[in-house]
Amino acid sequence: MKNEGVVRAIDPLGRVVIPKEMRKRCRIEVGDPVEFRTEGGQIIITRAAQGCVFCGSEVSVDHLLGQPICLSCREKVKKEA
Ligand SMILES: [Zn+2]
């Protein structure tokens, strides 16, 4: 797919809709945290890393009570409970 620019207007509160196709291509789902940074006068939006809340690992991360947790820490939590 060609990387065409899409023009969207920013609303009075500074919000803008990220086109669905771009979110899909970048694997950004509803509710995912995104990170903003500026670079050379441009705003870069990236999907924020959702590492395990206990160890920071991004491998085998699932969610427990809405928080990201890796499989290893999930097993440790299970043993502690
Ligand atoms: Zn972990």
PDB file of the backbone (N, CA, C, O) and the ligand in Angstrom, with CONECT records:
HET     ZN  A 101       1
ATOM      1  N   MET A   1       0.842  -1.199   0.000  1.00  0.00           N
ATOM      2  CA  MET A   1       0.000   0.000   0.000  1.00  0.00           C
ATOM      3  C   MET A   1       0.878   1.251   0.000  1.00  0.00           C
ATOM      4  O   MET A   1       1.879   1.322   0.713  1.00  0.00           O
ATOM      5  N   LYS A   2       0.490   2.225  -0.805  1.00  0.00           N
ATOM      6  CA  LYS A   2       1.240   3.479  -0.873  1.00  0.00           C
ATOM      7  C   LYS A   2       1.081   4.272   0.409  1.00  0.00           C
ATOM      8  O   LYS A   2       0.015   4.250   1.025  1.00  0.00           O
ATOM      9  N   ASN A   3       2.124   4.968   0.817  1.00  0.00           N
ATOM     10  CA  ASN A   3       2.082   5.753   2.043  1.00  0.00           C
ATOM     11  C   ASN A   3       1.617   7.170   1.712  1.00  0.00           C
ATOM     12  O   ASN A   3       2.408   8.113   1.705  1.00  0.00           O
ATOM     13  N   GLU A   4       0.305   7.301   1.434  1.00  0.00           N
ATOM     14  CA  GLU A   4      -0.244   8.599   1.053  1.00  0.00           C
ATOM     15  C   GLU A   4      -0.582   9.423   2.276  1.00  0.00           C
ATOM     16  O   GLU A   4      -0.978   8.882   3.308  1.00  0.00           O
ATOM     17  N   GLY A   5      -0.428  10.721   2.161  1.00  0.00           N
ATOM     18  CA  GLY A   5      -0.791  11.611   3.254  1.00  0.00           C
ATOM     19  C   GLY A   5      -2.300  11.774   3.314  1.00  0.00           C
ATOM     20  O   GLY A   5      -2.975  11.797   2.285  1.00  0.00           O
ATOM     21  N   VAL A   6      -2.818  11.886   4.520  1.00  0.00           N
ATOM     22  CA  VAL A   6      -4.242  12.096   4.738  1.00  0.00           C
ATOM     23  C   VAL A   6      -4.373  13.400   5.505  1.00  0.00           C
ATOM     24  O   VAL A   6      -3.684  13.608   6.503  1.00  0.00           O
ATOM     25  N   VAL A   7      -5.251  14.275   5.045  1.00  0.00           N
ATOM     26  CA  VAL A   7      -5.429  15.565   5.707  1.00  0.00           C
ATOM     27  C   VAL A   7      -6.647  15.513   6.616  1.00  0.00           C
ATOM     28  O   VAL A   7      -7.738  15.141   6.186  1.00  0.00           O
ATOM     29  N   ARG A   8      -6.454  15.889   7.871  1.00  0.00           N
ATOM     30  CA  ARG A   8      -7.543  15.951   8.845  1.00  0.00           C
ATOM     31  C   ARG A   8      -7.424  17.255   9.599  1.00  0.00           C
ATOM     32  O   ARG A   8      -6.319  17.753   9.814  1.00  0.00           O
ATOM     33  N   ALA A   9      -8.565  17.821  10.008  1.00  0.00           N
ATOM     34  CA  ALA A   9      -8.552  19.073  10.776  1.00  0.00           C
ATOM     35  C   ALA A   9      -8.484  18.775  12.269  1.00  0.00           C
ATOM     36  O   ALA A   9      -9.093  17.824  12.758  1.00  0.00           O
ATOM     37  N   ILE A  10      -7.743  19.594  12.968  1.00  0.00           N
ATOM     38  CA  ILE A  10      -7.667  19.489  14.429  1.00  0.00           C
ATOM     39  C   ILE A  10      -8.841  20.272  14.988  1.00  0.00           C
ATOM     40  O   ILE A  10      -9.101  21.395  14.558  1.00  0.00           O
ATOM     41  N   ASP A  11      -9.559  19.679  15.953  1.00  0.00           N
ATOM     42  CA  ASP A  11     -10.725  20.369  16.512  1.00  0.00           C
ATOM     43  C   ASP A  11     -10.290  21.402  17.558  1.00  0.00           C
ATOM     44  O   ASP A  11      -9.108  21.482  17.892  1.00  0.00           O
ATOM     45  N   PRO A  12     -11.242  22.194  18.076  1.00  0.00           N
ATOM     46  CA  PRO A  12     -10.869  23.267  19.019  1.00  0.00           C
ATOM     47  C   PRO A  12     -10.153  22.776  20.282  1.00  0.00           C
ATOM     48  O   PRO A  12      -9.473  23.561  20.943  1.00  0.00           O
ATOM     49  N   LEU A  13     -10.293  21.499  20.626  1.00  0.00           N
ATOM     50  CA  LEU A  13      -9.600  20.970  21.809  1.00  0.00           C
ATOM     51  C   LEU A  13      -8.255  20.344  21.462  1.00  0.00           C
ATOM     52  O   LEU A  13      -7.592  19.782  22.334  1.00  0.00           O
ATOM     53  N   GLY A  14      -7.845  20.434  20.199  1.00  0.00           N
ATOM     54  CA  GLY A  14      -6.559  19.892  19.788  1.00  0.00           C
ATOM     55  C   GLY A  14      -6.614  18.434  19.388  1.00  0.00           C
ATOM     56  O   GLY A  14      -5.577  17.798  19.199  1.00  0.00           O
ATOM     57  N   ARG A  15      -7.826  17.898  19.257  1.00  0.00           N
ATOM     58  CA  ARG A  15      -7.958  16.480  18.911  1.00  0.00           C
ATOM     59  C   ARG A  15      -7.985  16.277  17.395  1.00  0.00           C
ATOM     60  O   ARG A  15      -8.423  17.148  16.643  1.00  0.00           O
ATOM     61  N   VAL A  16      -7.517  15.134  16.974  1.00  0.00           N
ATOM     62  CA  VAL A  16      -7.562  14.766  15.564  1.00  0.00           C
ATOM     63  C   VAL A  16      -7.777  13.256  15.492  1.00  0.00           C
ATOM     64  O   VAL A  16      -7.258  12.509  16.322  1.00  0.00           O
ATOM     65  N   VAL A  17      -8.534  12.819  14.510  1.00  0.00           N
ATOM     66  CA  VAL A  17      -8.776  11.389  14.349  1.00  0.00           C
ATOM     67  C   VAL A  17      -7.654  10.794  13.511  1.00  0.00           C
ATOM     68  O   VAL A  17      -7.349  11.282  12.422  1.00  0.00           O
ATOM     69  N   ILE A  18      -7.046   9.737  14.031  1.00  0.00           N
ATOM     70  CA  ILE A  18      -6.024   9.024  13.258  1.00  0.00           C
ATOM     71  C   ILE A  18      -6.792   8.083  12.336  1.00  0.00           C
ATOM     72  O   ILE A  18      -7.564   7.246  12.804  1.00  0.00           O
ATOM     73  N   PRO A  19      -6.582   8.217  11.027  1.00  0.00           N
ATOM     74  CA  PRO A  19      -7.338   7.384  10.097  1.00  0.00           C
ATOM     75  C   PRO A  19      -7.264   5.894  10.450  1.00  0.00           C
ATOM     76  O   PRO A  19      -6.202   5.364  10.777  1.00  0.00           O
ATOM     77  N   LYS A  20      -8.425   5.238  10.372  1.00  0.00           N
ATOM     78  CA  LYS A  20      -8.556   3.829  10.742  1.00  0.00           C
ATOM     79  C   LYS A  20      -7.532   2.940  10.039  1.00  0.00           C
ATOM     80  O   LYS A  20      -6.925   2.064  10.655  1.00  0.00           O
ATOM     81  N   GLU A  21      -7.351   3.180   8.741  1.00  0.00           N
ATOM     82  CA  GLU A  21      -6.424   2.357   7.961  1.00  0.00           C
ATOM     83  C   GLU A  21      -4.992   2.477   8.492  1.00  0.00           C
ATOM     84  O   GLU A  21      -4.242   1.501   8.518  1.00  0.00           O
ATOM     85  N   MET A  22      -4.626   3.704   8.918  1.00  0.00           N
ATOM     86  CA  MET A  22      -3.273   3.912   9.464  1.00  0.00           C
ATOM     87  C   MET A  22      -3.132   3.235  10.817  1.00  0.00           C
ATOM     88  O   MET A  22      -2.091   2.655  11.122  1.00  0.00           O
ATOM     89  N   ARG A  23      -4.205   3.311  11.643  1.00  0.00           N
ATOM     90  CA  ARG A  23      -4.160   2.645  12.953  1.00  0.00           C
ATOM     91  C   ARG A  23      -4.017   1.148  12.763  1.00  0.00           C
ATOM     92  O   ARG A  23      -3.250   0.490  13.466  1.00  0.00           O
ATOM     93  N   LYS A  24      -4.764   0.615  11.804  1.00  0.00           N
ATOM     94  CA  LYS A  24      -4.733  -0.818  11.529  1.00  0.00           C
ATOM     95  C   LYS A  24      -3.332  -1.237  11.078  1.00  0.00           C
ATOM     96  O   LYS A  24      -2.785  -2.238  11.542  1.00  0.00           O
ATOM     97  N   ARG A  25      -2.768  -0.447  10.164  1.00  0.00           N
ATOM     98  CA  ARG A  25      -1.442  -0.743   9.633  1.00  0.00           C
ATOM     99  C   ARG A  25      -0.381  -0.703  10.739  1.00  0.00           C
ATOM    100  O   ARG A  25       0.598  -1.448  10.698  1.00  0.00           O
ATOM    101  N   CYS A  26      -0.588   0.173  11.722  1.00  0.00           N
ATOM    102  CA  CYS A  26       0.393   0.327  12.807  1.00  0.00           C
ATOM    103  C   CYS A  26      -0.005  -0.457  14.051  1.00  0.00           C
ATOM    104  O   CYS A  26       0.599  -0.294  15.111  1.00  0.00           O
ATOM    105  N   ARG A  27      -1.024  -1.310  13.922  1.00  0.00           N
ATOM    106  CA  ARG A  27      -1.502  -2.161  15.023  1.00  0.00           C
ATOM    107  C   ARG A  27      -1.850  -1.346  16.272  1.00  0.00           C
ATOM    108  O   ARG A  27      -1.528  -1.744  17.391  1.00  0.00           O
ATOM    109  N   ILE A  28      -2.508  -0.208  16.069  1.00  0.00           N
ATOM    110  CA  ILE A  28      -2.974   0.603  17.185  1.00  0.00           C
ATOM    111  C   ILE A  28      -4.465   0.343  17.328  1.00  0.00           C
ATOM    112  O   ILE A  28      -5.253   0.657  16.437  1.00  0.00           O
ATOM    113  N   GLU A  29      -4.843  -0.244  18.480  1.00  0.00           N
ATOM    114  CA  GLU A  29      -6.234  -0.601  18.734  1.00  0.00           C
ATOM    115  C   GLU A  29      -6.881   0.453  19.637  1.00  0.00           C
ATOM    116  O   GLU A  29      -6.189   1.250  20.269  1.00  0.00           O
ATOM    117  N   VAL A  30      -8.206   0.446  19.688  1.00  0.00           N
ATOM    118  CA  VAL A  30      -8.932   1.351  20.580  1.00  0.00           C
ATOM    119  C   VAL A  30      -8.473   1.088  22.018  1.00  0.00           C
ATOM    120  O   VAL A  30      -8.437  -0.062  22.455  1.00  0.00           O
ATOM    121  N   GLY A  31      -8.129   2.126  22.740  1.00  0.00           N
ATOM    122  CA  GLY A  31      -7.695   1.994  24.132  1.00  0.00           C
ATOM    123  C   GLY A  31      -6.180   1.857  24.300  1.00  0.00           C
ATOM    124  O   GLY A  31      -5.668   1.958  25.415  1.00  0.00           O
ATOM    125  N   ASP A  32      -5.463   1.626  23.196  1.00  0.00           N
ATOM    126  CA  ASP A  32      -4.007   1.508  23.296  1.00  0.00           C
ATOM    127  C   ASP A  32      -3.395   2.870  23.635  1.00  0.00           C
ATOM    128  O   ASP A  32      -3.828   3.894  23.106  1.00  0.00           O
ATOM    129  N   PRO A  33      -2.395   2.884  24.509  1.00  0.00           N
ATOM    130  CA  PRO A  33      -1.718   4.150  24.775  1.00  0.00           C
ATOM    131  C   PRO A  33      -0.802   4.493  23.602  1.00  0.00           C
ATOM    132  O   PRO A  33      -0.162   3.615  23.023  1.00  0.00           O
ATOM    133  N   VAL A  34      -0.749   5.773  23.261  1.00  0.00           N
ATOM    134  CA  VAL A  34       0.160   6.214  22.199  1.00  0.00           C
ATOM    135  C   VAL A  34       1.081   7.283  22.777  1.00  0.00           C
ATOM    136  O   VAL A  34       0.728   7.998  23.715  1.00  0.00           O
ATOM    137  N   GLU A  35       2.250   7.367  22.201  1.00  0.00           N
ATOM    138  CA  GLU A  35       3.253   8.316  22.682  1.00  0.00           C
ATOM    139  C   GLU A  35       3.464   9.380  21.615  1.00  0.00           C
ATOM    140  O   GLU A  35       3.583   9.070  20.430  1.00  0.00           O
ATOM    141  N   PHE A  36       3.509  10.641  22.047  1.00  0.00           N
ATOM    142  CA  PHE A  36       3.753  11.765  21.141  1.00  0.00           C
ATOM    143  C   PHE A  36       5.148  12.305  21.394  1.00  0.00           C
ATOM    144  O   PHE A  36       5.586  12.416  22.539  1.00  0.00           O
ATOM    145  N   ARG A  37       5.841  12.641  20.314  1.00  0.00           N
ATOM    146  CA  ARG A  37       7.109  13.348  20.468  1.00  0.00           C
ATOM    147  C   ARG A  37       7.305  14.230  19.241  1.00  0.00           C
ATOM    148  O   ARG A  37       6.727  13.977  18.184  1.00  0.00           O
ATOM    149  N   THR A  38       8.105  15.243  19.387  1.00  0.00           N
ATOM    150  CA  THR A  38       8.349  16.121  18.247  1.00  0.00           C
ATOM    151  C   THR A  38       9.745  15.861  17.731  1.00  0.00           C
ATOM    152  O   THR A  38      10.670  15.565  18.488  1.00  0.00           O
ATOM    153  N   GLU A  39       9.869  15.977  16.439  1.00  0.00           N
ATOM    154  CA  GLU A  39      11.152  15.725  15.794  1.00  0.00           C
ATOM    155  C   GLU A  39      11.244  16.621  14.567  1.00  0.00           C
ATOM    156  O   GLU A  39      10.484  16.463  13.611  1.00  0.00           O
ATOM    157  N   GLY A  40      12.165  17.546  14.603  1.00  0.00           N
ATOM    158  CA  GLY A  40      12.355  18.441  13.460  1.00  0.00           C
ATOM    159  C   GLY A  40      11.079  19.173  13.066  1.00  0.00           C
ATOM    160  O   GLY A  40      10.804  19.339  11.878  1.00  0.00           O
ATOM    161  N   GLY A  41      10.294  19.614  14.052  1.00  0.00           N
ATOM    162  CA  GLY A  41       9.078  20.366  13.762  1.00  0.00           C
ATOM    163  C   GLY A  41       7.891  19.498  13.374  1.00  0.00           C
ATOM    164  O   GLY A  41       6.840  20.015  12.996  1.00  0.00           O
ATOM    165  N   GLN A  42       8.053  18.177  13.467  1.00  0.00           N
ATOM    166  CA  GLN A  42       6.944  17.272  13.162  1.00  0.00           C
ATOM    167  C   GLN A  42       6.528  16.552  14.431  1.00  0.00           C
ATOM    168  O   GLN A  42       7.328  16.378  15.350  1.00  0.00           O
ATOM    169  N   ILE A  43       5.275  16.135  14.473  1.00  0.00           N
ATOM    170  CA  ILE A  43       4.785  15.370  15.615  1.00  0.00           C
ATOM    171  C   ILE A  43       4.767  13.902  15.215  1.00  0.00           C
ATOM    172  O   ILE A  43       4.152  13.528  14.216  1.00  0.00           O
ATOM    173  N   ILE A  44       5.441  13.079  15.996  1.00  0.00           N
ATOM    174  CA  ILE A  44       5.512  11.645  15.736  1.00  0.00           C
ATOM    175  C   ILE A  44       4.631  10.940  16.765  1.00  0.00           C
ATOM    176  O   ILE A  44       4.785  11.159  17.966  1.00  0.00           O
ATOM    177  N   ILE A  45       3.724  10.109  16.308  1.00  0.00           N
ATOM    178  CA  ILE A  45       2.841   9.345  17.198  1.00  0.00           C
ATOM    179  C   ILE A  45       3.214   7.880  17.053  1.00  0.00           C
ATOM    180  O   ILE A  45       3.219   7.343  15.945  1.00  0.00           O
ATOM    181  N   THR A  46       3.526   7.233  18.167  1.00  0.00           N
ATOM    182  CA  THR A  46       3.847   5.808  18.114  1.00  0.00           C
ATOM    183  C   THR A  46       3.035   5.063  19.166  1.00  0.00           C
ATOM    184  O   THR A  46       2.612   5.630  20.173  1.00  0.00           O
ATOM    185  N   ARG A  47       2.832   3.786  18.903  1.00  0.00           N
ATOM    186  CA  ARG A  47       2.145   2.949  19.869  1.00  0.00           C
ATOM    187  C   ARG A  47       3.089   2.809  21.055  1.00  0.00           C
ATOM    188  O   ARG A  47       4.222   2.354  20.897  1.00  0.00           O
ATOM    189  N   ALA A  48       2.630   3.198  22.244  1.00  0.00           N
ATOM    190  CA  ALA A  48       3.485   3.116  23.421  1.00  0.00           C
ATOM    191  C   ALA A  48       3.689   1.658  23.800  1.00  0.00           C
ATOM    192  O   ALA A  48       2.785   0.832  23.673  1.00  0.00           O
ATOM    193  N   ALA A  49       4.880   1.365  24.263  1.00  0.00           N
ATOM    194  CA  ALA A  49       5.170  -0.003  24.682  1.00  0.00           C
ATOM    195  C   ALA A  49       4.278  -0.362  25.859  1.00  0.00           C
ATOM    196  O   ALA A  49       4.101   0.434  26.781  1.00  0.00           O
ATOM    197  N   GLN A  50       3.727  -1.546  25.822  1.00  0.00           N
ATOM    198  CA  GLN A  50       2.886  -2.015  26.914  1.00  0.00           C
ATOM    199  C   GLN A  50       3.572  -3.185  27.583  1.00  0.00           C
ATOM    200  O   GLN A  50       3.127  -4.329  27.490  1.00  0.00           O
ATOM    201  N   GLY A  51       4.660  -2.877  28.258  1.00  0.00           N
ATOM    202  CA  GLY A  51       5.394  -3.923  28.944  1.00  0.00           C
ATOM    203  C   GLY A  51       4.711  -4.356  30.227  1.00  0.00           C
ATOM    204  O   GLY A  51       3.821  -3.678  30.742  1.00  0.00           O
ATOM    205  N   CYS A  52       5.144  -5.494  30.728  1.00  0.00           N
ATOM    206  CA  CYS A  52       4.628  -6.053  31.971  1.00  0.00           C
ATOM    207  C   CYS A  52       4.788  -5.034  33.110  1.00  0.00           C
ATOM    208  O   CYS A  52       5.854  -4.434  33.250  1.00  0.00           O
ATOM    209  N   VAL A  53       3.753  -4.836  33.914  1.00  0.00           N
ATOM    210  CA  VAL A  53       3.824  -3.867  35.007  1.00  0.00           C
ATOM    211  C   VAL A  53       4.833  -4.276  36.074  1.00  0.00           C
ATOM    212  O   VAL A  53       5.287  -3.430  36.844  1.00  0.00           O
ATOM    213  N   PHE A  54       5.191  -5.551  36.134  1.00  0.00           N
ATOM    214  CA  PHE A  54       6.124  -6.011  37.153  1.00  0.00           C
ATOM    215  C   PHE A  54       7.570  -5.998  36.674  1.00  0.00           C
ATOM    216  O   PHE A  54       8.450  -5.509  37.383  1.00  0.00           O
ATOM    217  N   CYS A  55       7.829  -6.533  35.473  1.00  0.00           N
ATOM    218  CA  CYS A  55       9.222  -6.656  35.030  1.00  0.00           C
ATOM    219  C   CYS A  55       9.549  -5.860  33.764  1.00  0.00           C
ATOM    220  O   CYS A  55      10.714  -5.764  33.378  1.00  0.00           O
ATOM    221  N   GLY A  56       8.531  -5.291  33.117  1.00  0.00           N
ATOM    222  CA  GLY A  56       8.771  -4.481  31.921  1.00  0.00           C
ATOM    223  C   GLY A  56       8.903  -5.277  30.637  1.00  0.00           C
ATOM    224  O   GLY A  56       9.018  -4.696  29.558  1.00  0.00           O
ATOM    225  N   SER A  57       8.887  -6.604  30.738  1.00  0.00           N
ATOM    226  CA  SER A  57       9.016  -7.443  29.543  1.00  0.00           C
ATOM    227  C   SER A  57       7.868  -7.189  28.571  1.00  0.00           C
ATOM    228  O   SER A  57       6.736  -6.920  28.973  1.00  0.00           O
ATOM    229  N   GLU A  58       8.193  -7.282  27.271  1.00  0.00           N
ATOM    230  CA  GLU A  58       7.158  -7.118  26.255  1.00  0.00           C
ATOM    231  C   GLU A  58       6.871  -8.457  25.579  1.00  0.00           C
ATOM    232  O   GLU A  58       6.179  -8.523  24.563  1.00  0.00           O
ATOM    233  N   VAL A  59       7.425  -9.534  26.173  1.00  0.00           N
ATOM    234  CA  VAL A  59       7.231 -10.870  25.617  1.00  0.00           C
ATOM    235  C   VAL A  59       6.084 -11.578  26.345  1.00  0.00           C
ATOM    236  O   VAL A  59       6.011 -11.557  27.573  1.00  0.00           O
ATOM    237  N   SER A  60       5.204 -12.196  25.582  1.00  0.00           N
ATOM    238  CA  SER A  60       4.060 -12.939  26.125  1.00  0.00           C
ATOM    239  C   SER A  60       3.244 -12.101  27.115  1.00  0.00           C
ATOM    240  O   SER A  60       2.881 -12.573  28.193  1.00  0.00           O
ATOM    241  N   VAL A  61       2.965 -10.864  26.736  1.00  0.00           N
ATOM    242  CA  VAL A  61       2.208  -9.969  27.623  1.00  0.00           C
ATOM    243  C   VAL A  61       0.709 -10.116  27.377  1.00  0.00           C
ATOM    244  O   VAL A  61       0.230 -10.003  26.249  1.00  0.00           O
ATOM    245  N   ASP A  62      -0.006 -10.368  28.451  1.00  0.00           N
ATOM    246  CA  ASP A  62      -1.466 -10.443  28.428  1.00  0.00           C
ATOM    247  C   ASP A  62      -1.951  -9.385  29.418  1.00  0.00           C
ATOM    248  O   ASP A  62      -1.150  -8.594  29.915  1.00  0.00           O
ATOM    249  N   HIS A  63      -3.214  -9.362  29.701  1.00  0.00           N
ATOM    250  CA  HIS A  63      -3.712  -8.392  30.670  1.00  0.00           C
ATOM    251  C   HIS A  63      -4.383  -9.091  31.847  1.00  0.00           C
ATOM    252  O   HIS A  63      -5.086 -10.087  31.678  1.00  0.00           O
ATOM    253  N   LEU A  64      -4.155  -8.555  33.031  1.00  0.00           N
ATOM    254  CA  LEU A  64      -4.791  -9.054  34.250  1.00  0.00           C
ATOM    255  C   LEU A  64      -5.348  -7.832  34.962  1.00  0.00           C
ATOM    256  O   LEU A  64      -4.602  -6.919  35.315  1.00  0.00           O
ATOM    257  N   LEU A  65      -6.646  -7.814  35.170  1.00  0.00           N
ATOM    258  CA  LEU A  65      -7.326  -6.670  35.779  1.00  0.00           C
ATOM    259  C   LEU A  65      -6.956  -5.367  35.063  1.00  0.00           C
ATOM    260  O   LEU A  65      -6.762  -4.329  35.695  1.00  0.00           O
ATOM    261  N   GLY A  66      -6.863  -5.446  33.741  1.00  0.00           N
ATOM    262  CA  GLY A  66      -6.607  -4.259  32.930  1.00  0.00           C
ATOM    263  C   GLY A  66      -5.154  -3.830  32.863  1.00  0.00           C
ATOM    264  O   GLY A  66      -4.836  -2.837  32.208  1.00  0.00           O
ATOM    265  N   GLN A  67      -4.261  -4.561  33.529  1.00  0.00           N
ATOM    266  CA  GLN A  67      -2.838  -4.206  33.521  1.00  0.00           C
ATOM    267  C   GLN A  67      -2.044  -5.226  32.724  1.00  0.00           C
ATOM    268  O   GLN A  67      -2.315  -6.424  32.801  1.00  0.00           O
ATOM    269  N   PRO A  68      -1.050  -4.751  31.949  1.00  0.00           N
ATOM    270  CA  PRO A  68      -0.224  -5.707  31.197  1.00  0.00           C
ATOM    271  C   PRO A  68       0.655  -6.533  32.137  1.00  0.00           C
ATOM    272  O   PRO A  68       1.293  -5.997  33.043  1.00  0.00           O
ATOM    273  N   ILE A  69       0.675  -7.821  31.905  1.00  0.00           N
ATOM    274  CA  ILE A  69       1.497  -8.722  32.734  1.00  0.00           C
ATOM    275  C   ILE A  69       2.016  -9.845  31.847  1.00  0.00           C
ATOM    276  O   ILE A  69       1.279 -10.398  31.030  1.00  0.00           O
ATOM    277  N   CYS A  70       3.302 -10.179  32.017  1.00  0.00           N
ATOM    278  CA  CYS A  70       3.888 -11.232  31.182  1.00  0.00           C
ATOM    279  C   CYS A  70       3.531 -12.603  31.777  1.00  0.00           C
ATOM    280  O   CYS A  70       3.119 -12.719  32.931  1.00  0.00           O
ATOM    281  N   LEU A  71       3.701 -13.604  30.965  1.00  0.00           N
ATOM    282  CA  LEU A  71       3.352 -14.965  31.368  1.00  0.00           C
ATOM    283  C   LEU A  71       4.130 -15.389  32.614  1.00  0.00           C
ATOM    284  O   LEU A  71       3.576 -16.014  33.518  1.00  0.00           O
ATOM    285  N   SER A  72       5.429 -15.041  32.654  1.00  0.00           N
ATOM    286  CA  SER A  72       6.285 -15.405  33.772  1.00  0.00           C
ATOM    287  C   SER A  72       5.778 -14.776  35.082  1.00  0.00           C
ATOM    288  O   SER A  72       5.666 -15.469  36.093  1.00  0.00           O
ATOM    289  N   CYS A  73       5.477 -13.490  35.070  1.00  0.00           N
ATOM    290  CA  CYS A  73       4.988 -12.815  36.281  1.00  0.00           C
ATOM    291  C   CYS A  73       3.577 -13.303  36.630  1.00  0.00           C
ATOM    292  O   CYS A  73       3.200 -13.358  37.800  1.00  0.00           O
ATOM    293  N   ARG A  74       2.818 -13.650  35.611  1.00  0.00           N
ATOM    294  CA  ARG A  74       1.471 -14.168  35.863  1.00  0.00           C
ATOM    295  C   ARG A  74       1.557 -15.456  36.676  1.00  0.00           C
ATOM    296  O   ARG A  74       0.772 -15.674  37.599  1.00  0.00           O
ATOM    297  N   GLU A  75       2.525 -16.308  36.322  1.00  0.00           N
ATOM    298  CA  GLU A  75       2.733 -17.566  37.053  1.00  0.00           C
ATOM    299  C   GLU A  75       3.168 -17.280  38.491  1.00  0.00           C
ATOM    300  O   GLU A  75       2.706 -17.936  39.425  1.00  0.00           O
ATOM    301  N   LYS A  76       4.065 -16.290  38.667  1.00  0.00           N
ATOM    302  CA  LYS A  76       4.543 -15.921  40.014  1.00  0.00           C
ATOM    303  C   LYS A  76       3.391 -15.400  40.857  1.00  0.00           C
ATOM    304  O   LYS A  76       3.274 -15.739  42.035  1.00  0.00           O
ATOM    305  N   VAL A  77       2.536 -14.571  40.252  1.00  0.00           N
ATOM    306  CA  VAL A  77       1.383 -14.010  40.961  1.00  0.00           C
ATOM    307  C   VAL A  77       0.437 -15.143  41.390  1.00  0.00           C
ATOM    308  O   VAL A  77      -0.114 -15.141  42.491  1.00  0.00           O
ATOM    309  N   LYS A  78       0.272 -16.113  40.471  1.00  0.00           N
ATOM    310  CA  LYS A  78      -0.611 -17.252  40.752  1.00  0.00           C
ATOM    311  C   LYS A  78      -0.106 -18.027  41.977  1.00  0.00           C
ATOM    312  O   LYS A  78      -0.902 -18.451  42.815  1.00  0.00           O
ATOM    313  N   LYS A  79       1.229 -18.214  42.081  1.00  0.00           N
ATOM    314  CA  LYS A  79       1.825 -18.938  43.205  1.00  0.00           C
ATOM    315  C   LYS A  79       1.695 -18.152  44.512  1.00  0.00           C
ATOM    316  O   LYS A  79       1.495 -18.733  45.579  1.00  0.00           O
ATOM    317  N   GLU A  80       1.812 -16.813  44.413  1.00  0.00           N
ATOM    318  CA  GLU A  80       1.715 -15.955  45.602  1.00  0.00           C
ATOM    319  C   GLU A  80       0.293 -15.914  46.149  1.00  0.00           C
ATOM    320  O   GLU A  80       0.083 -15.771  47.354  1.00  0.00           O
ATOM    321  N   ALA A  81      -0.684 -16.043  45.245  1.00  0.00           N
ATOM    322  CA  ALA A  81      -2.097 -15.912  45.656  1.00  0.00           C
ATOM    323  C   ALA A  81      -2.577 -17.094  46.496  1.00  0.00           C
ATOM    324  O   ALA A  81      -3.735 -17.125  46.912  1.00  0.00           O
TER     325      ALA A  81
HETATM  326 ZN    ZN A 101       6.681  -9.665  33.938  1.00  0.00          ZN2+
END
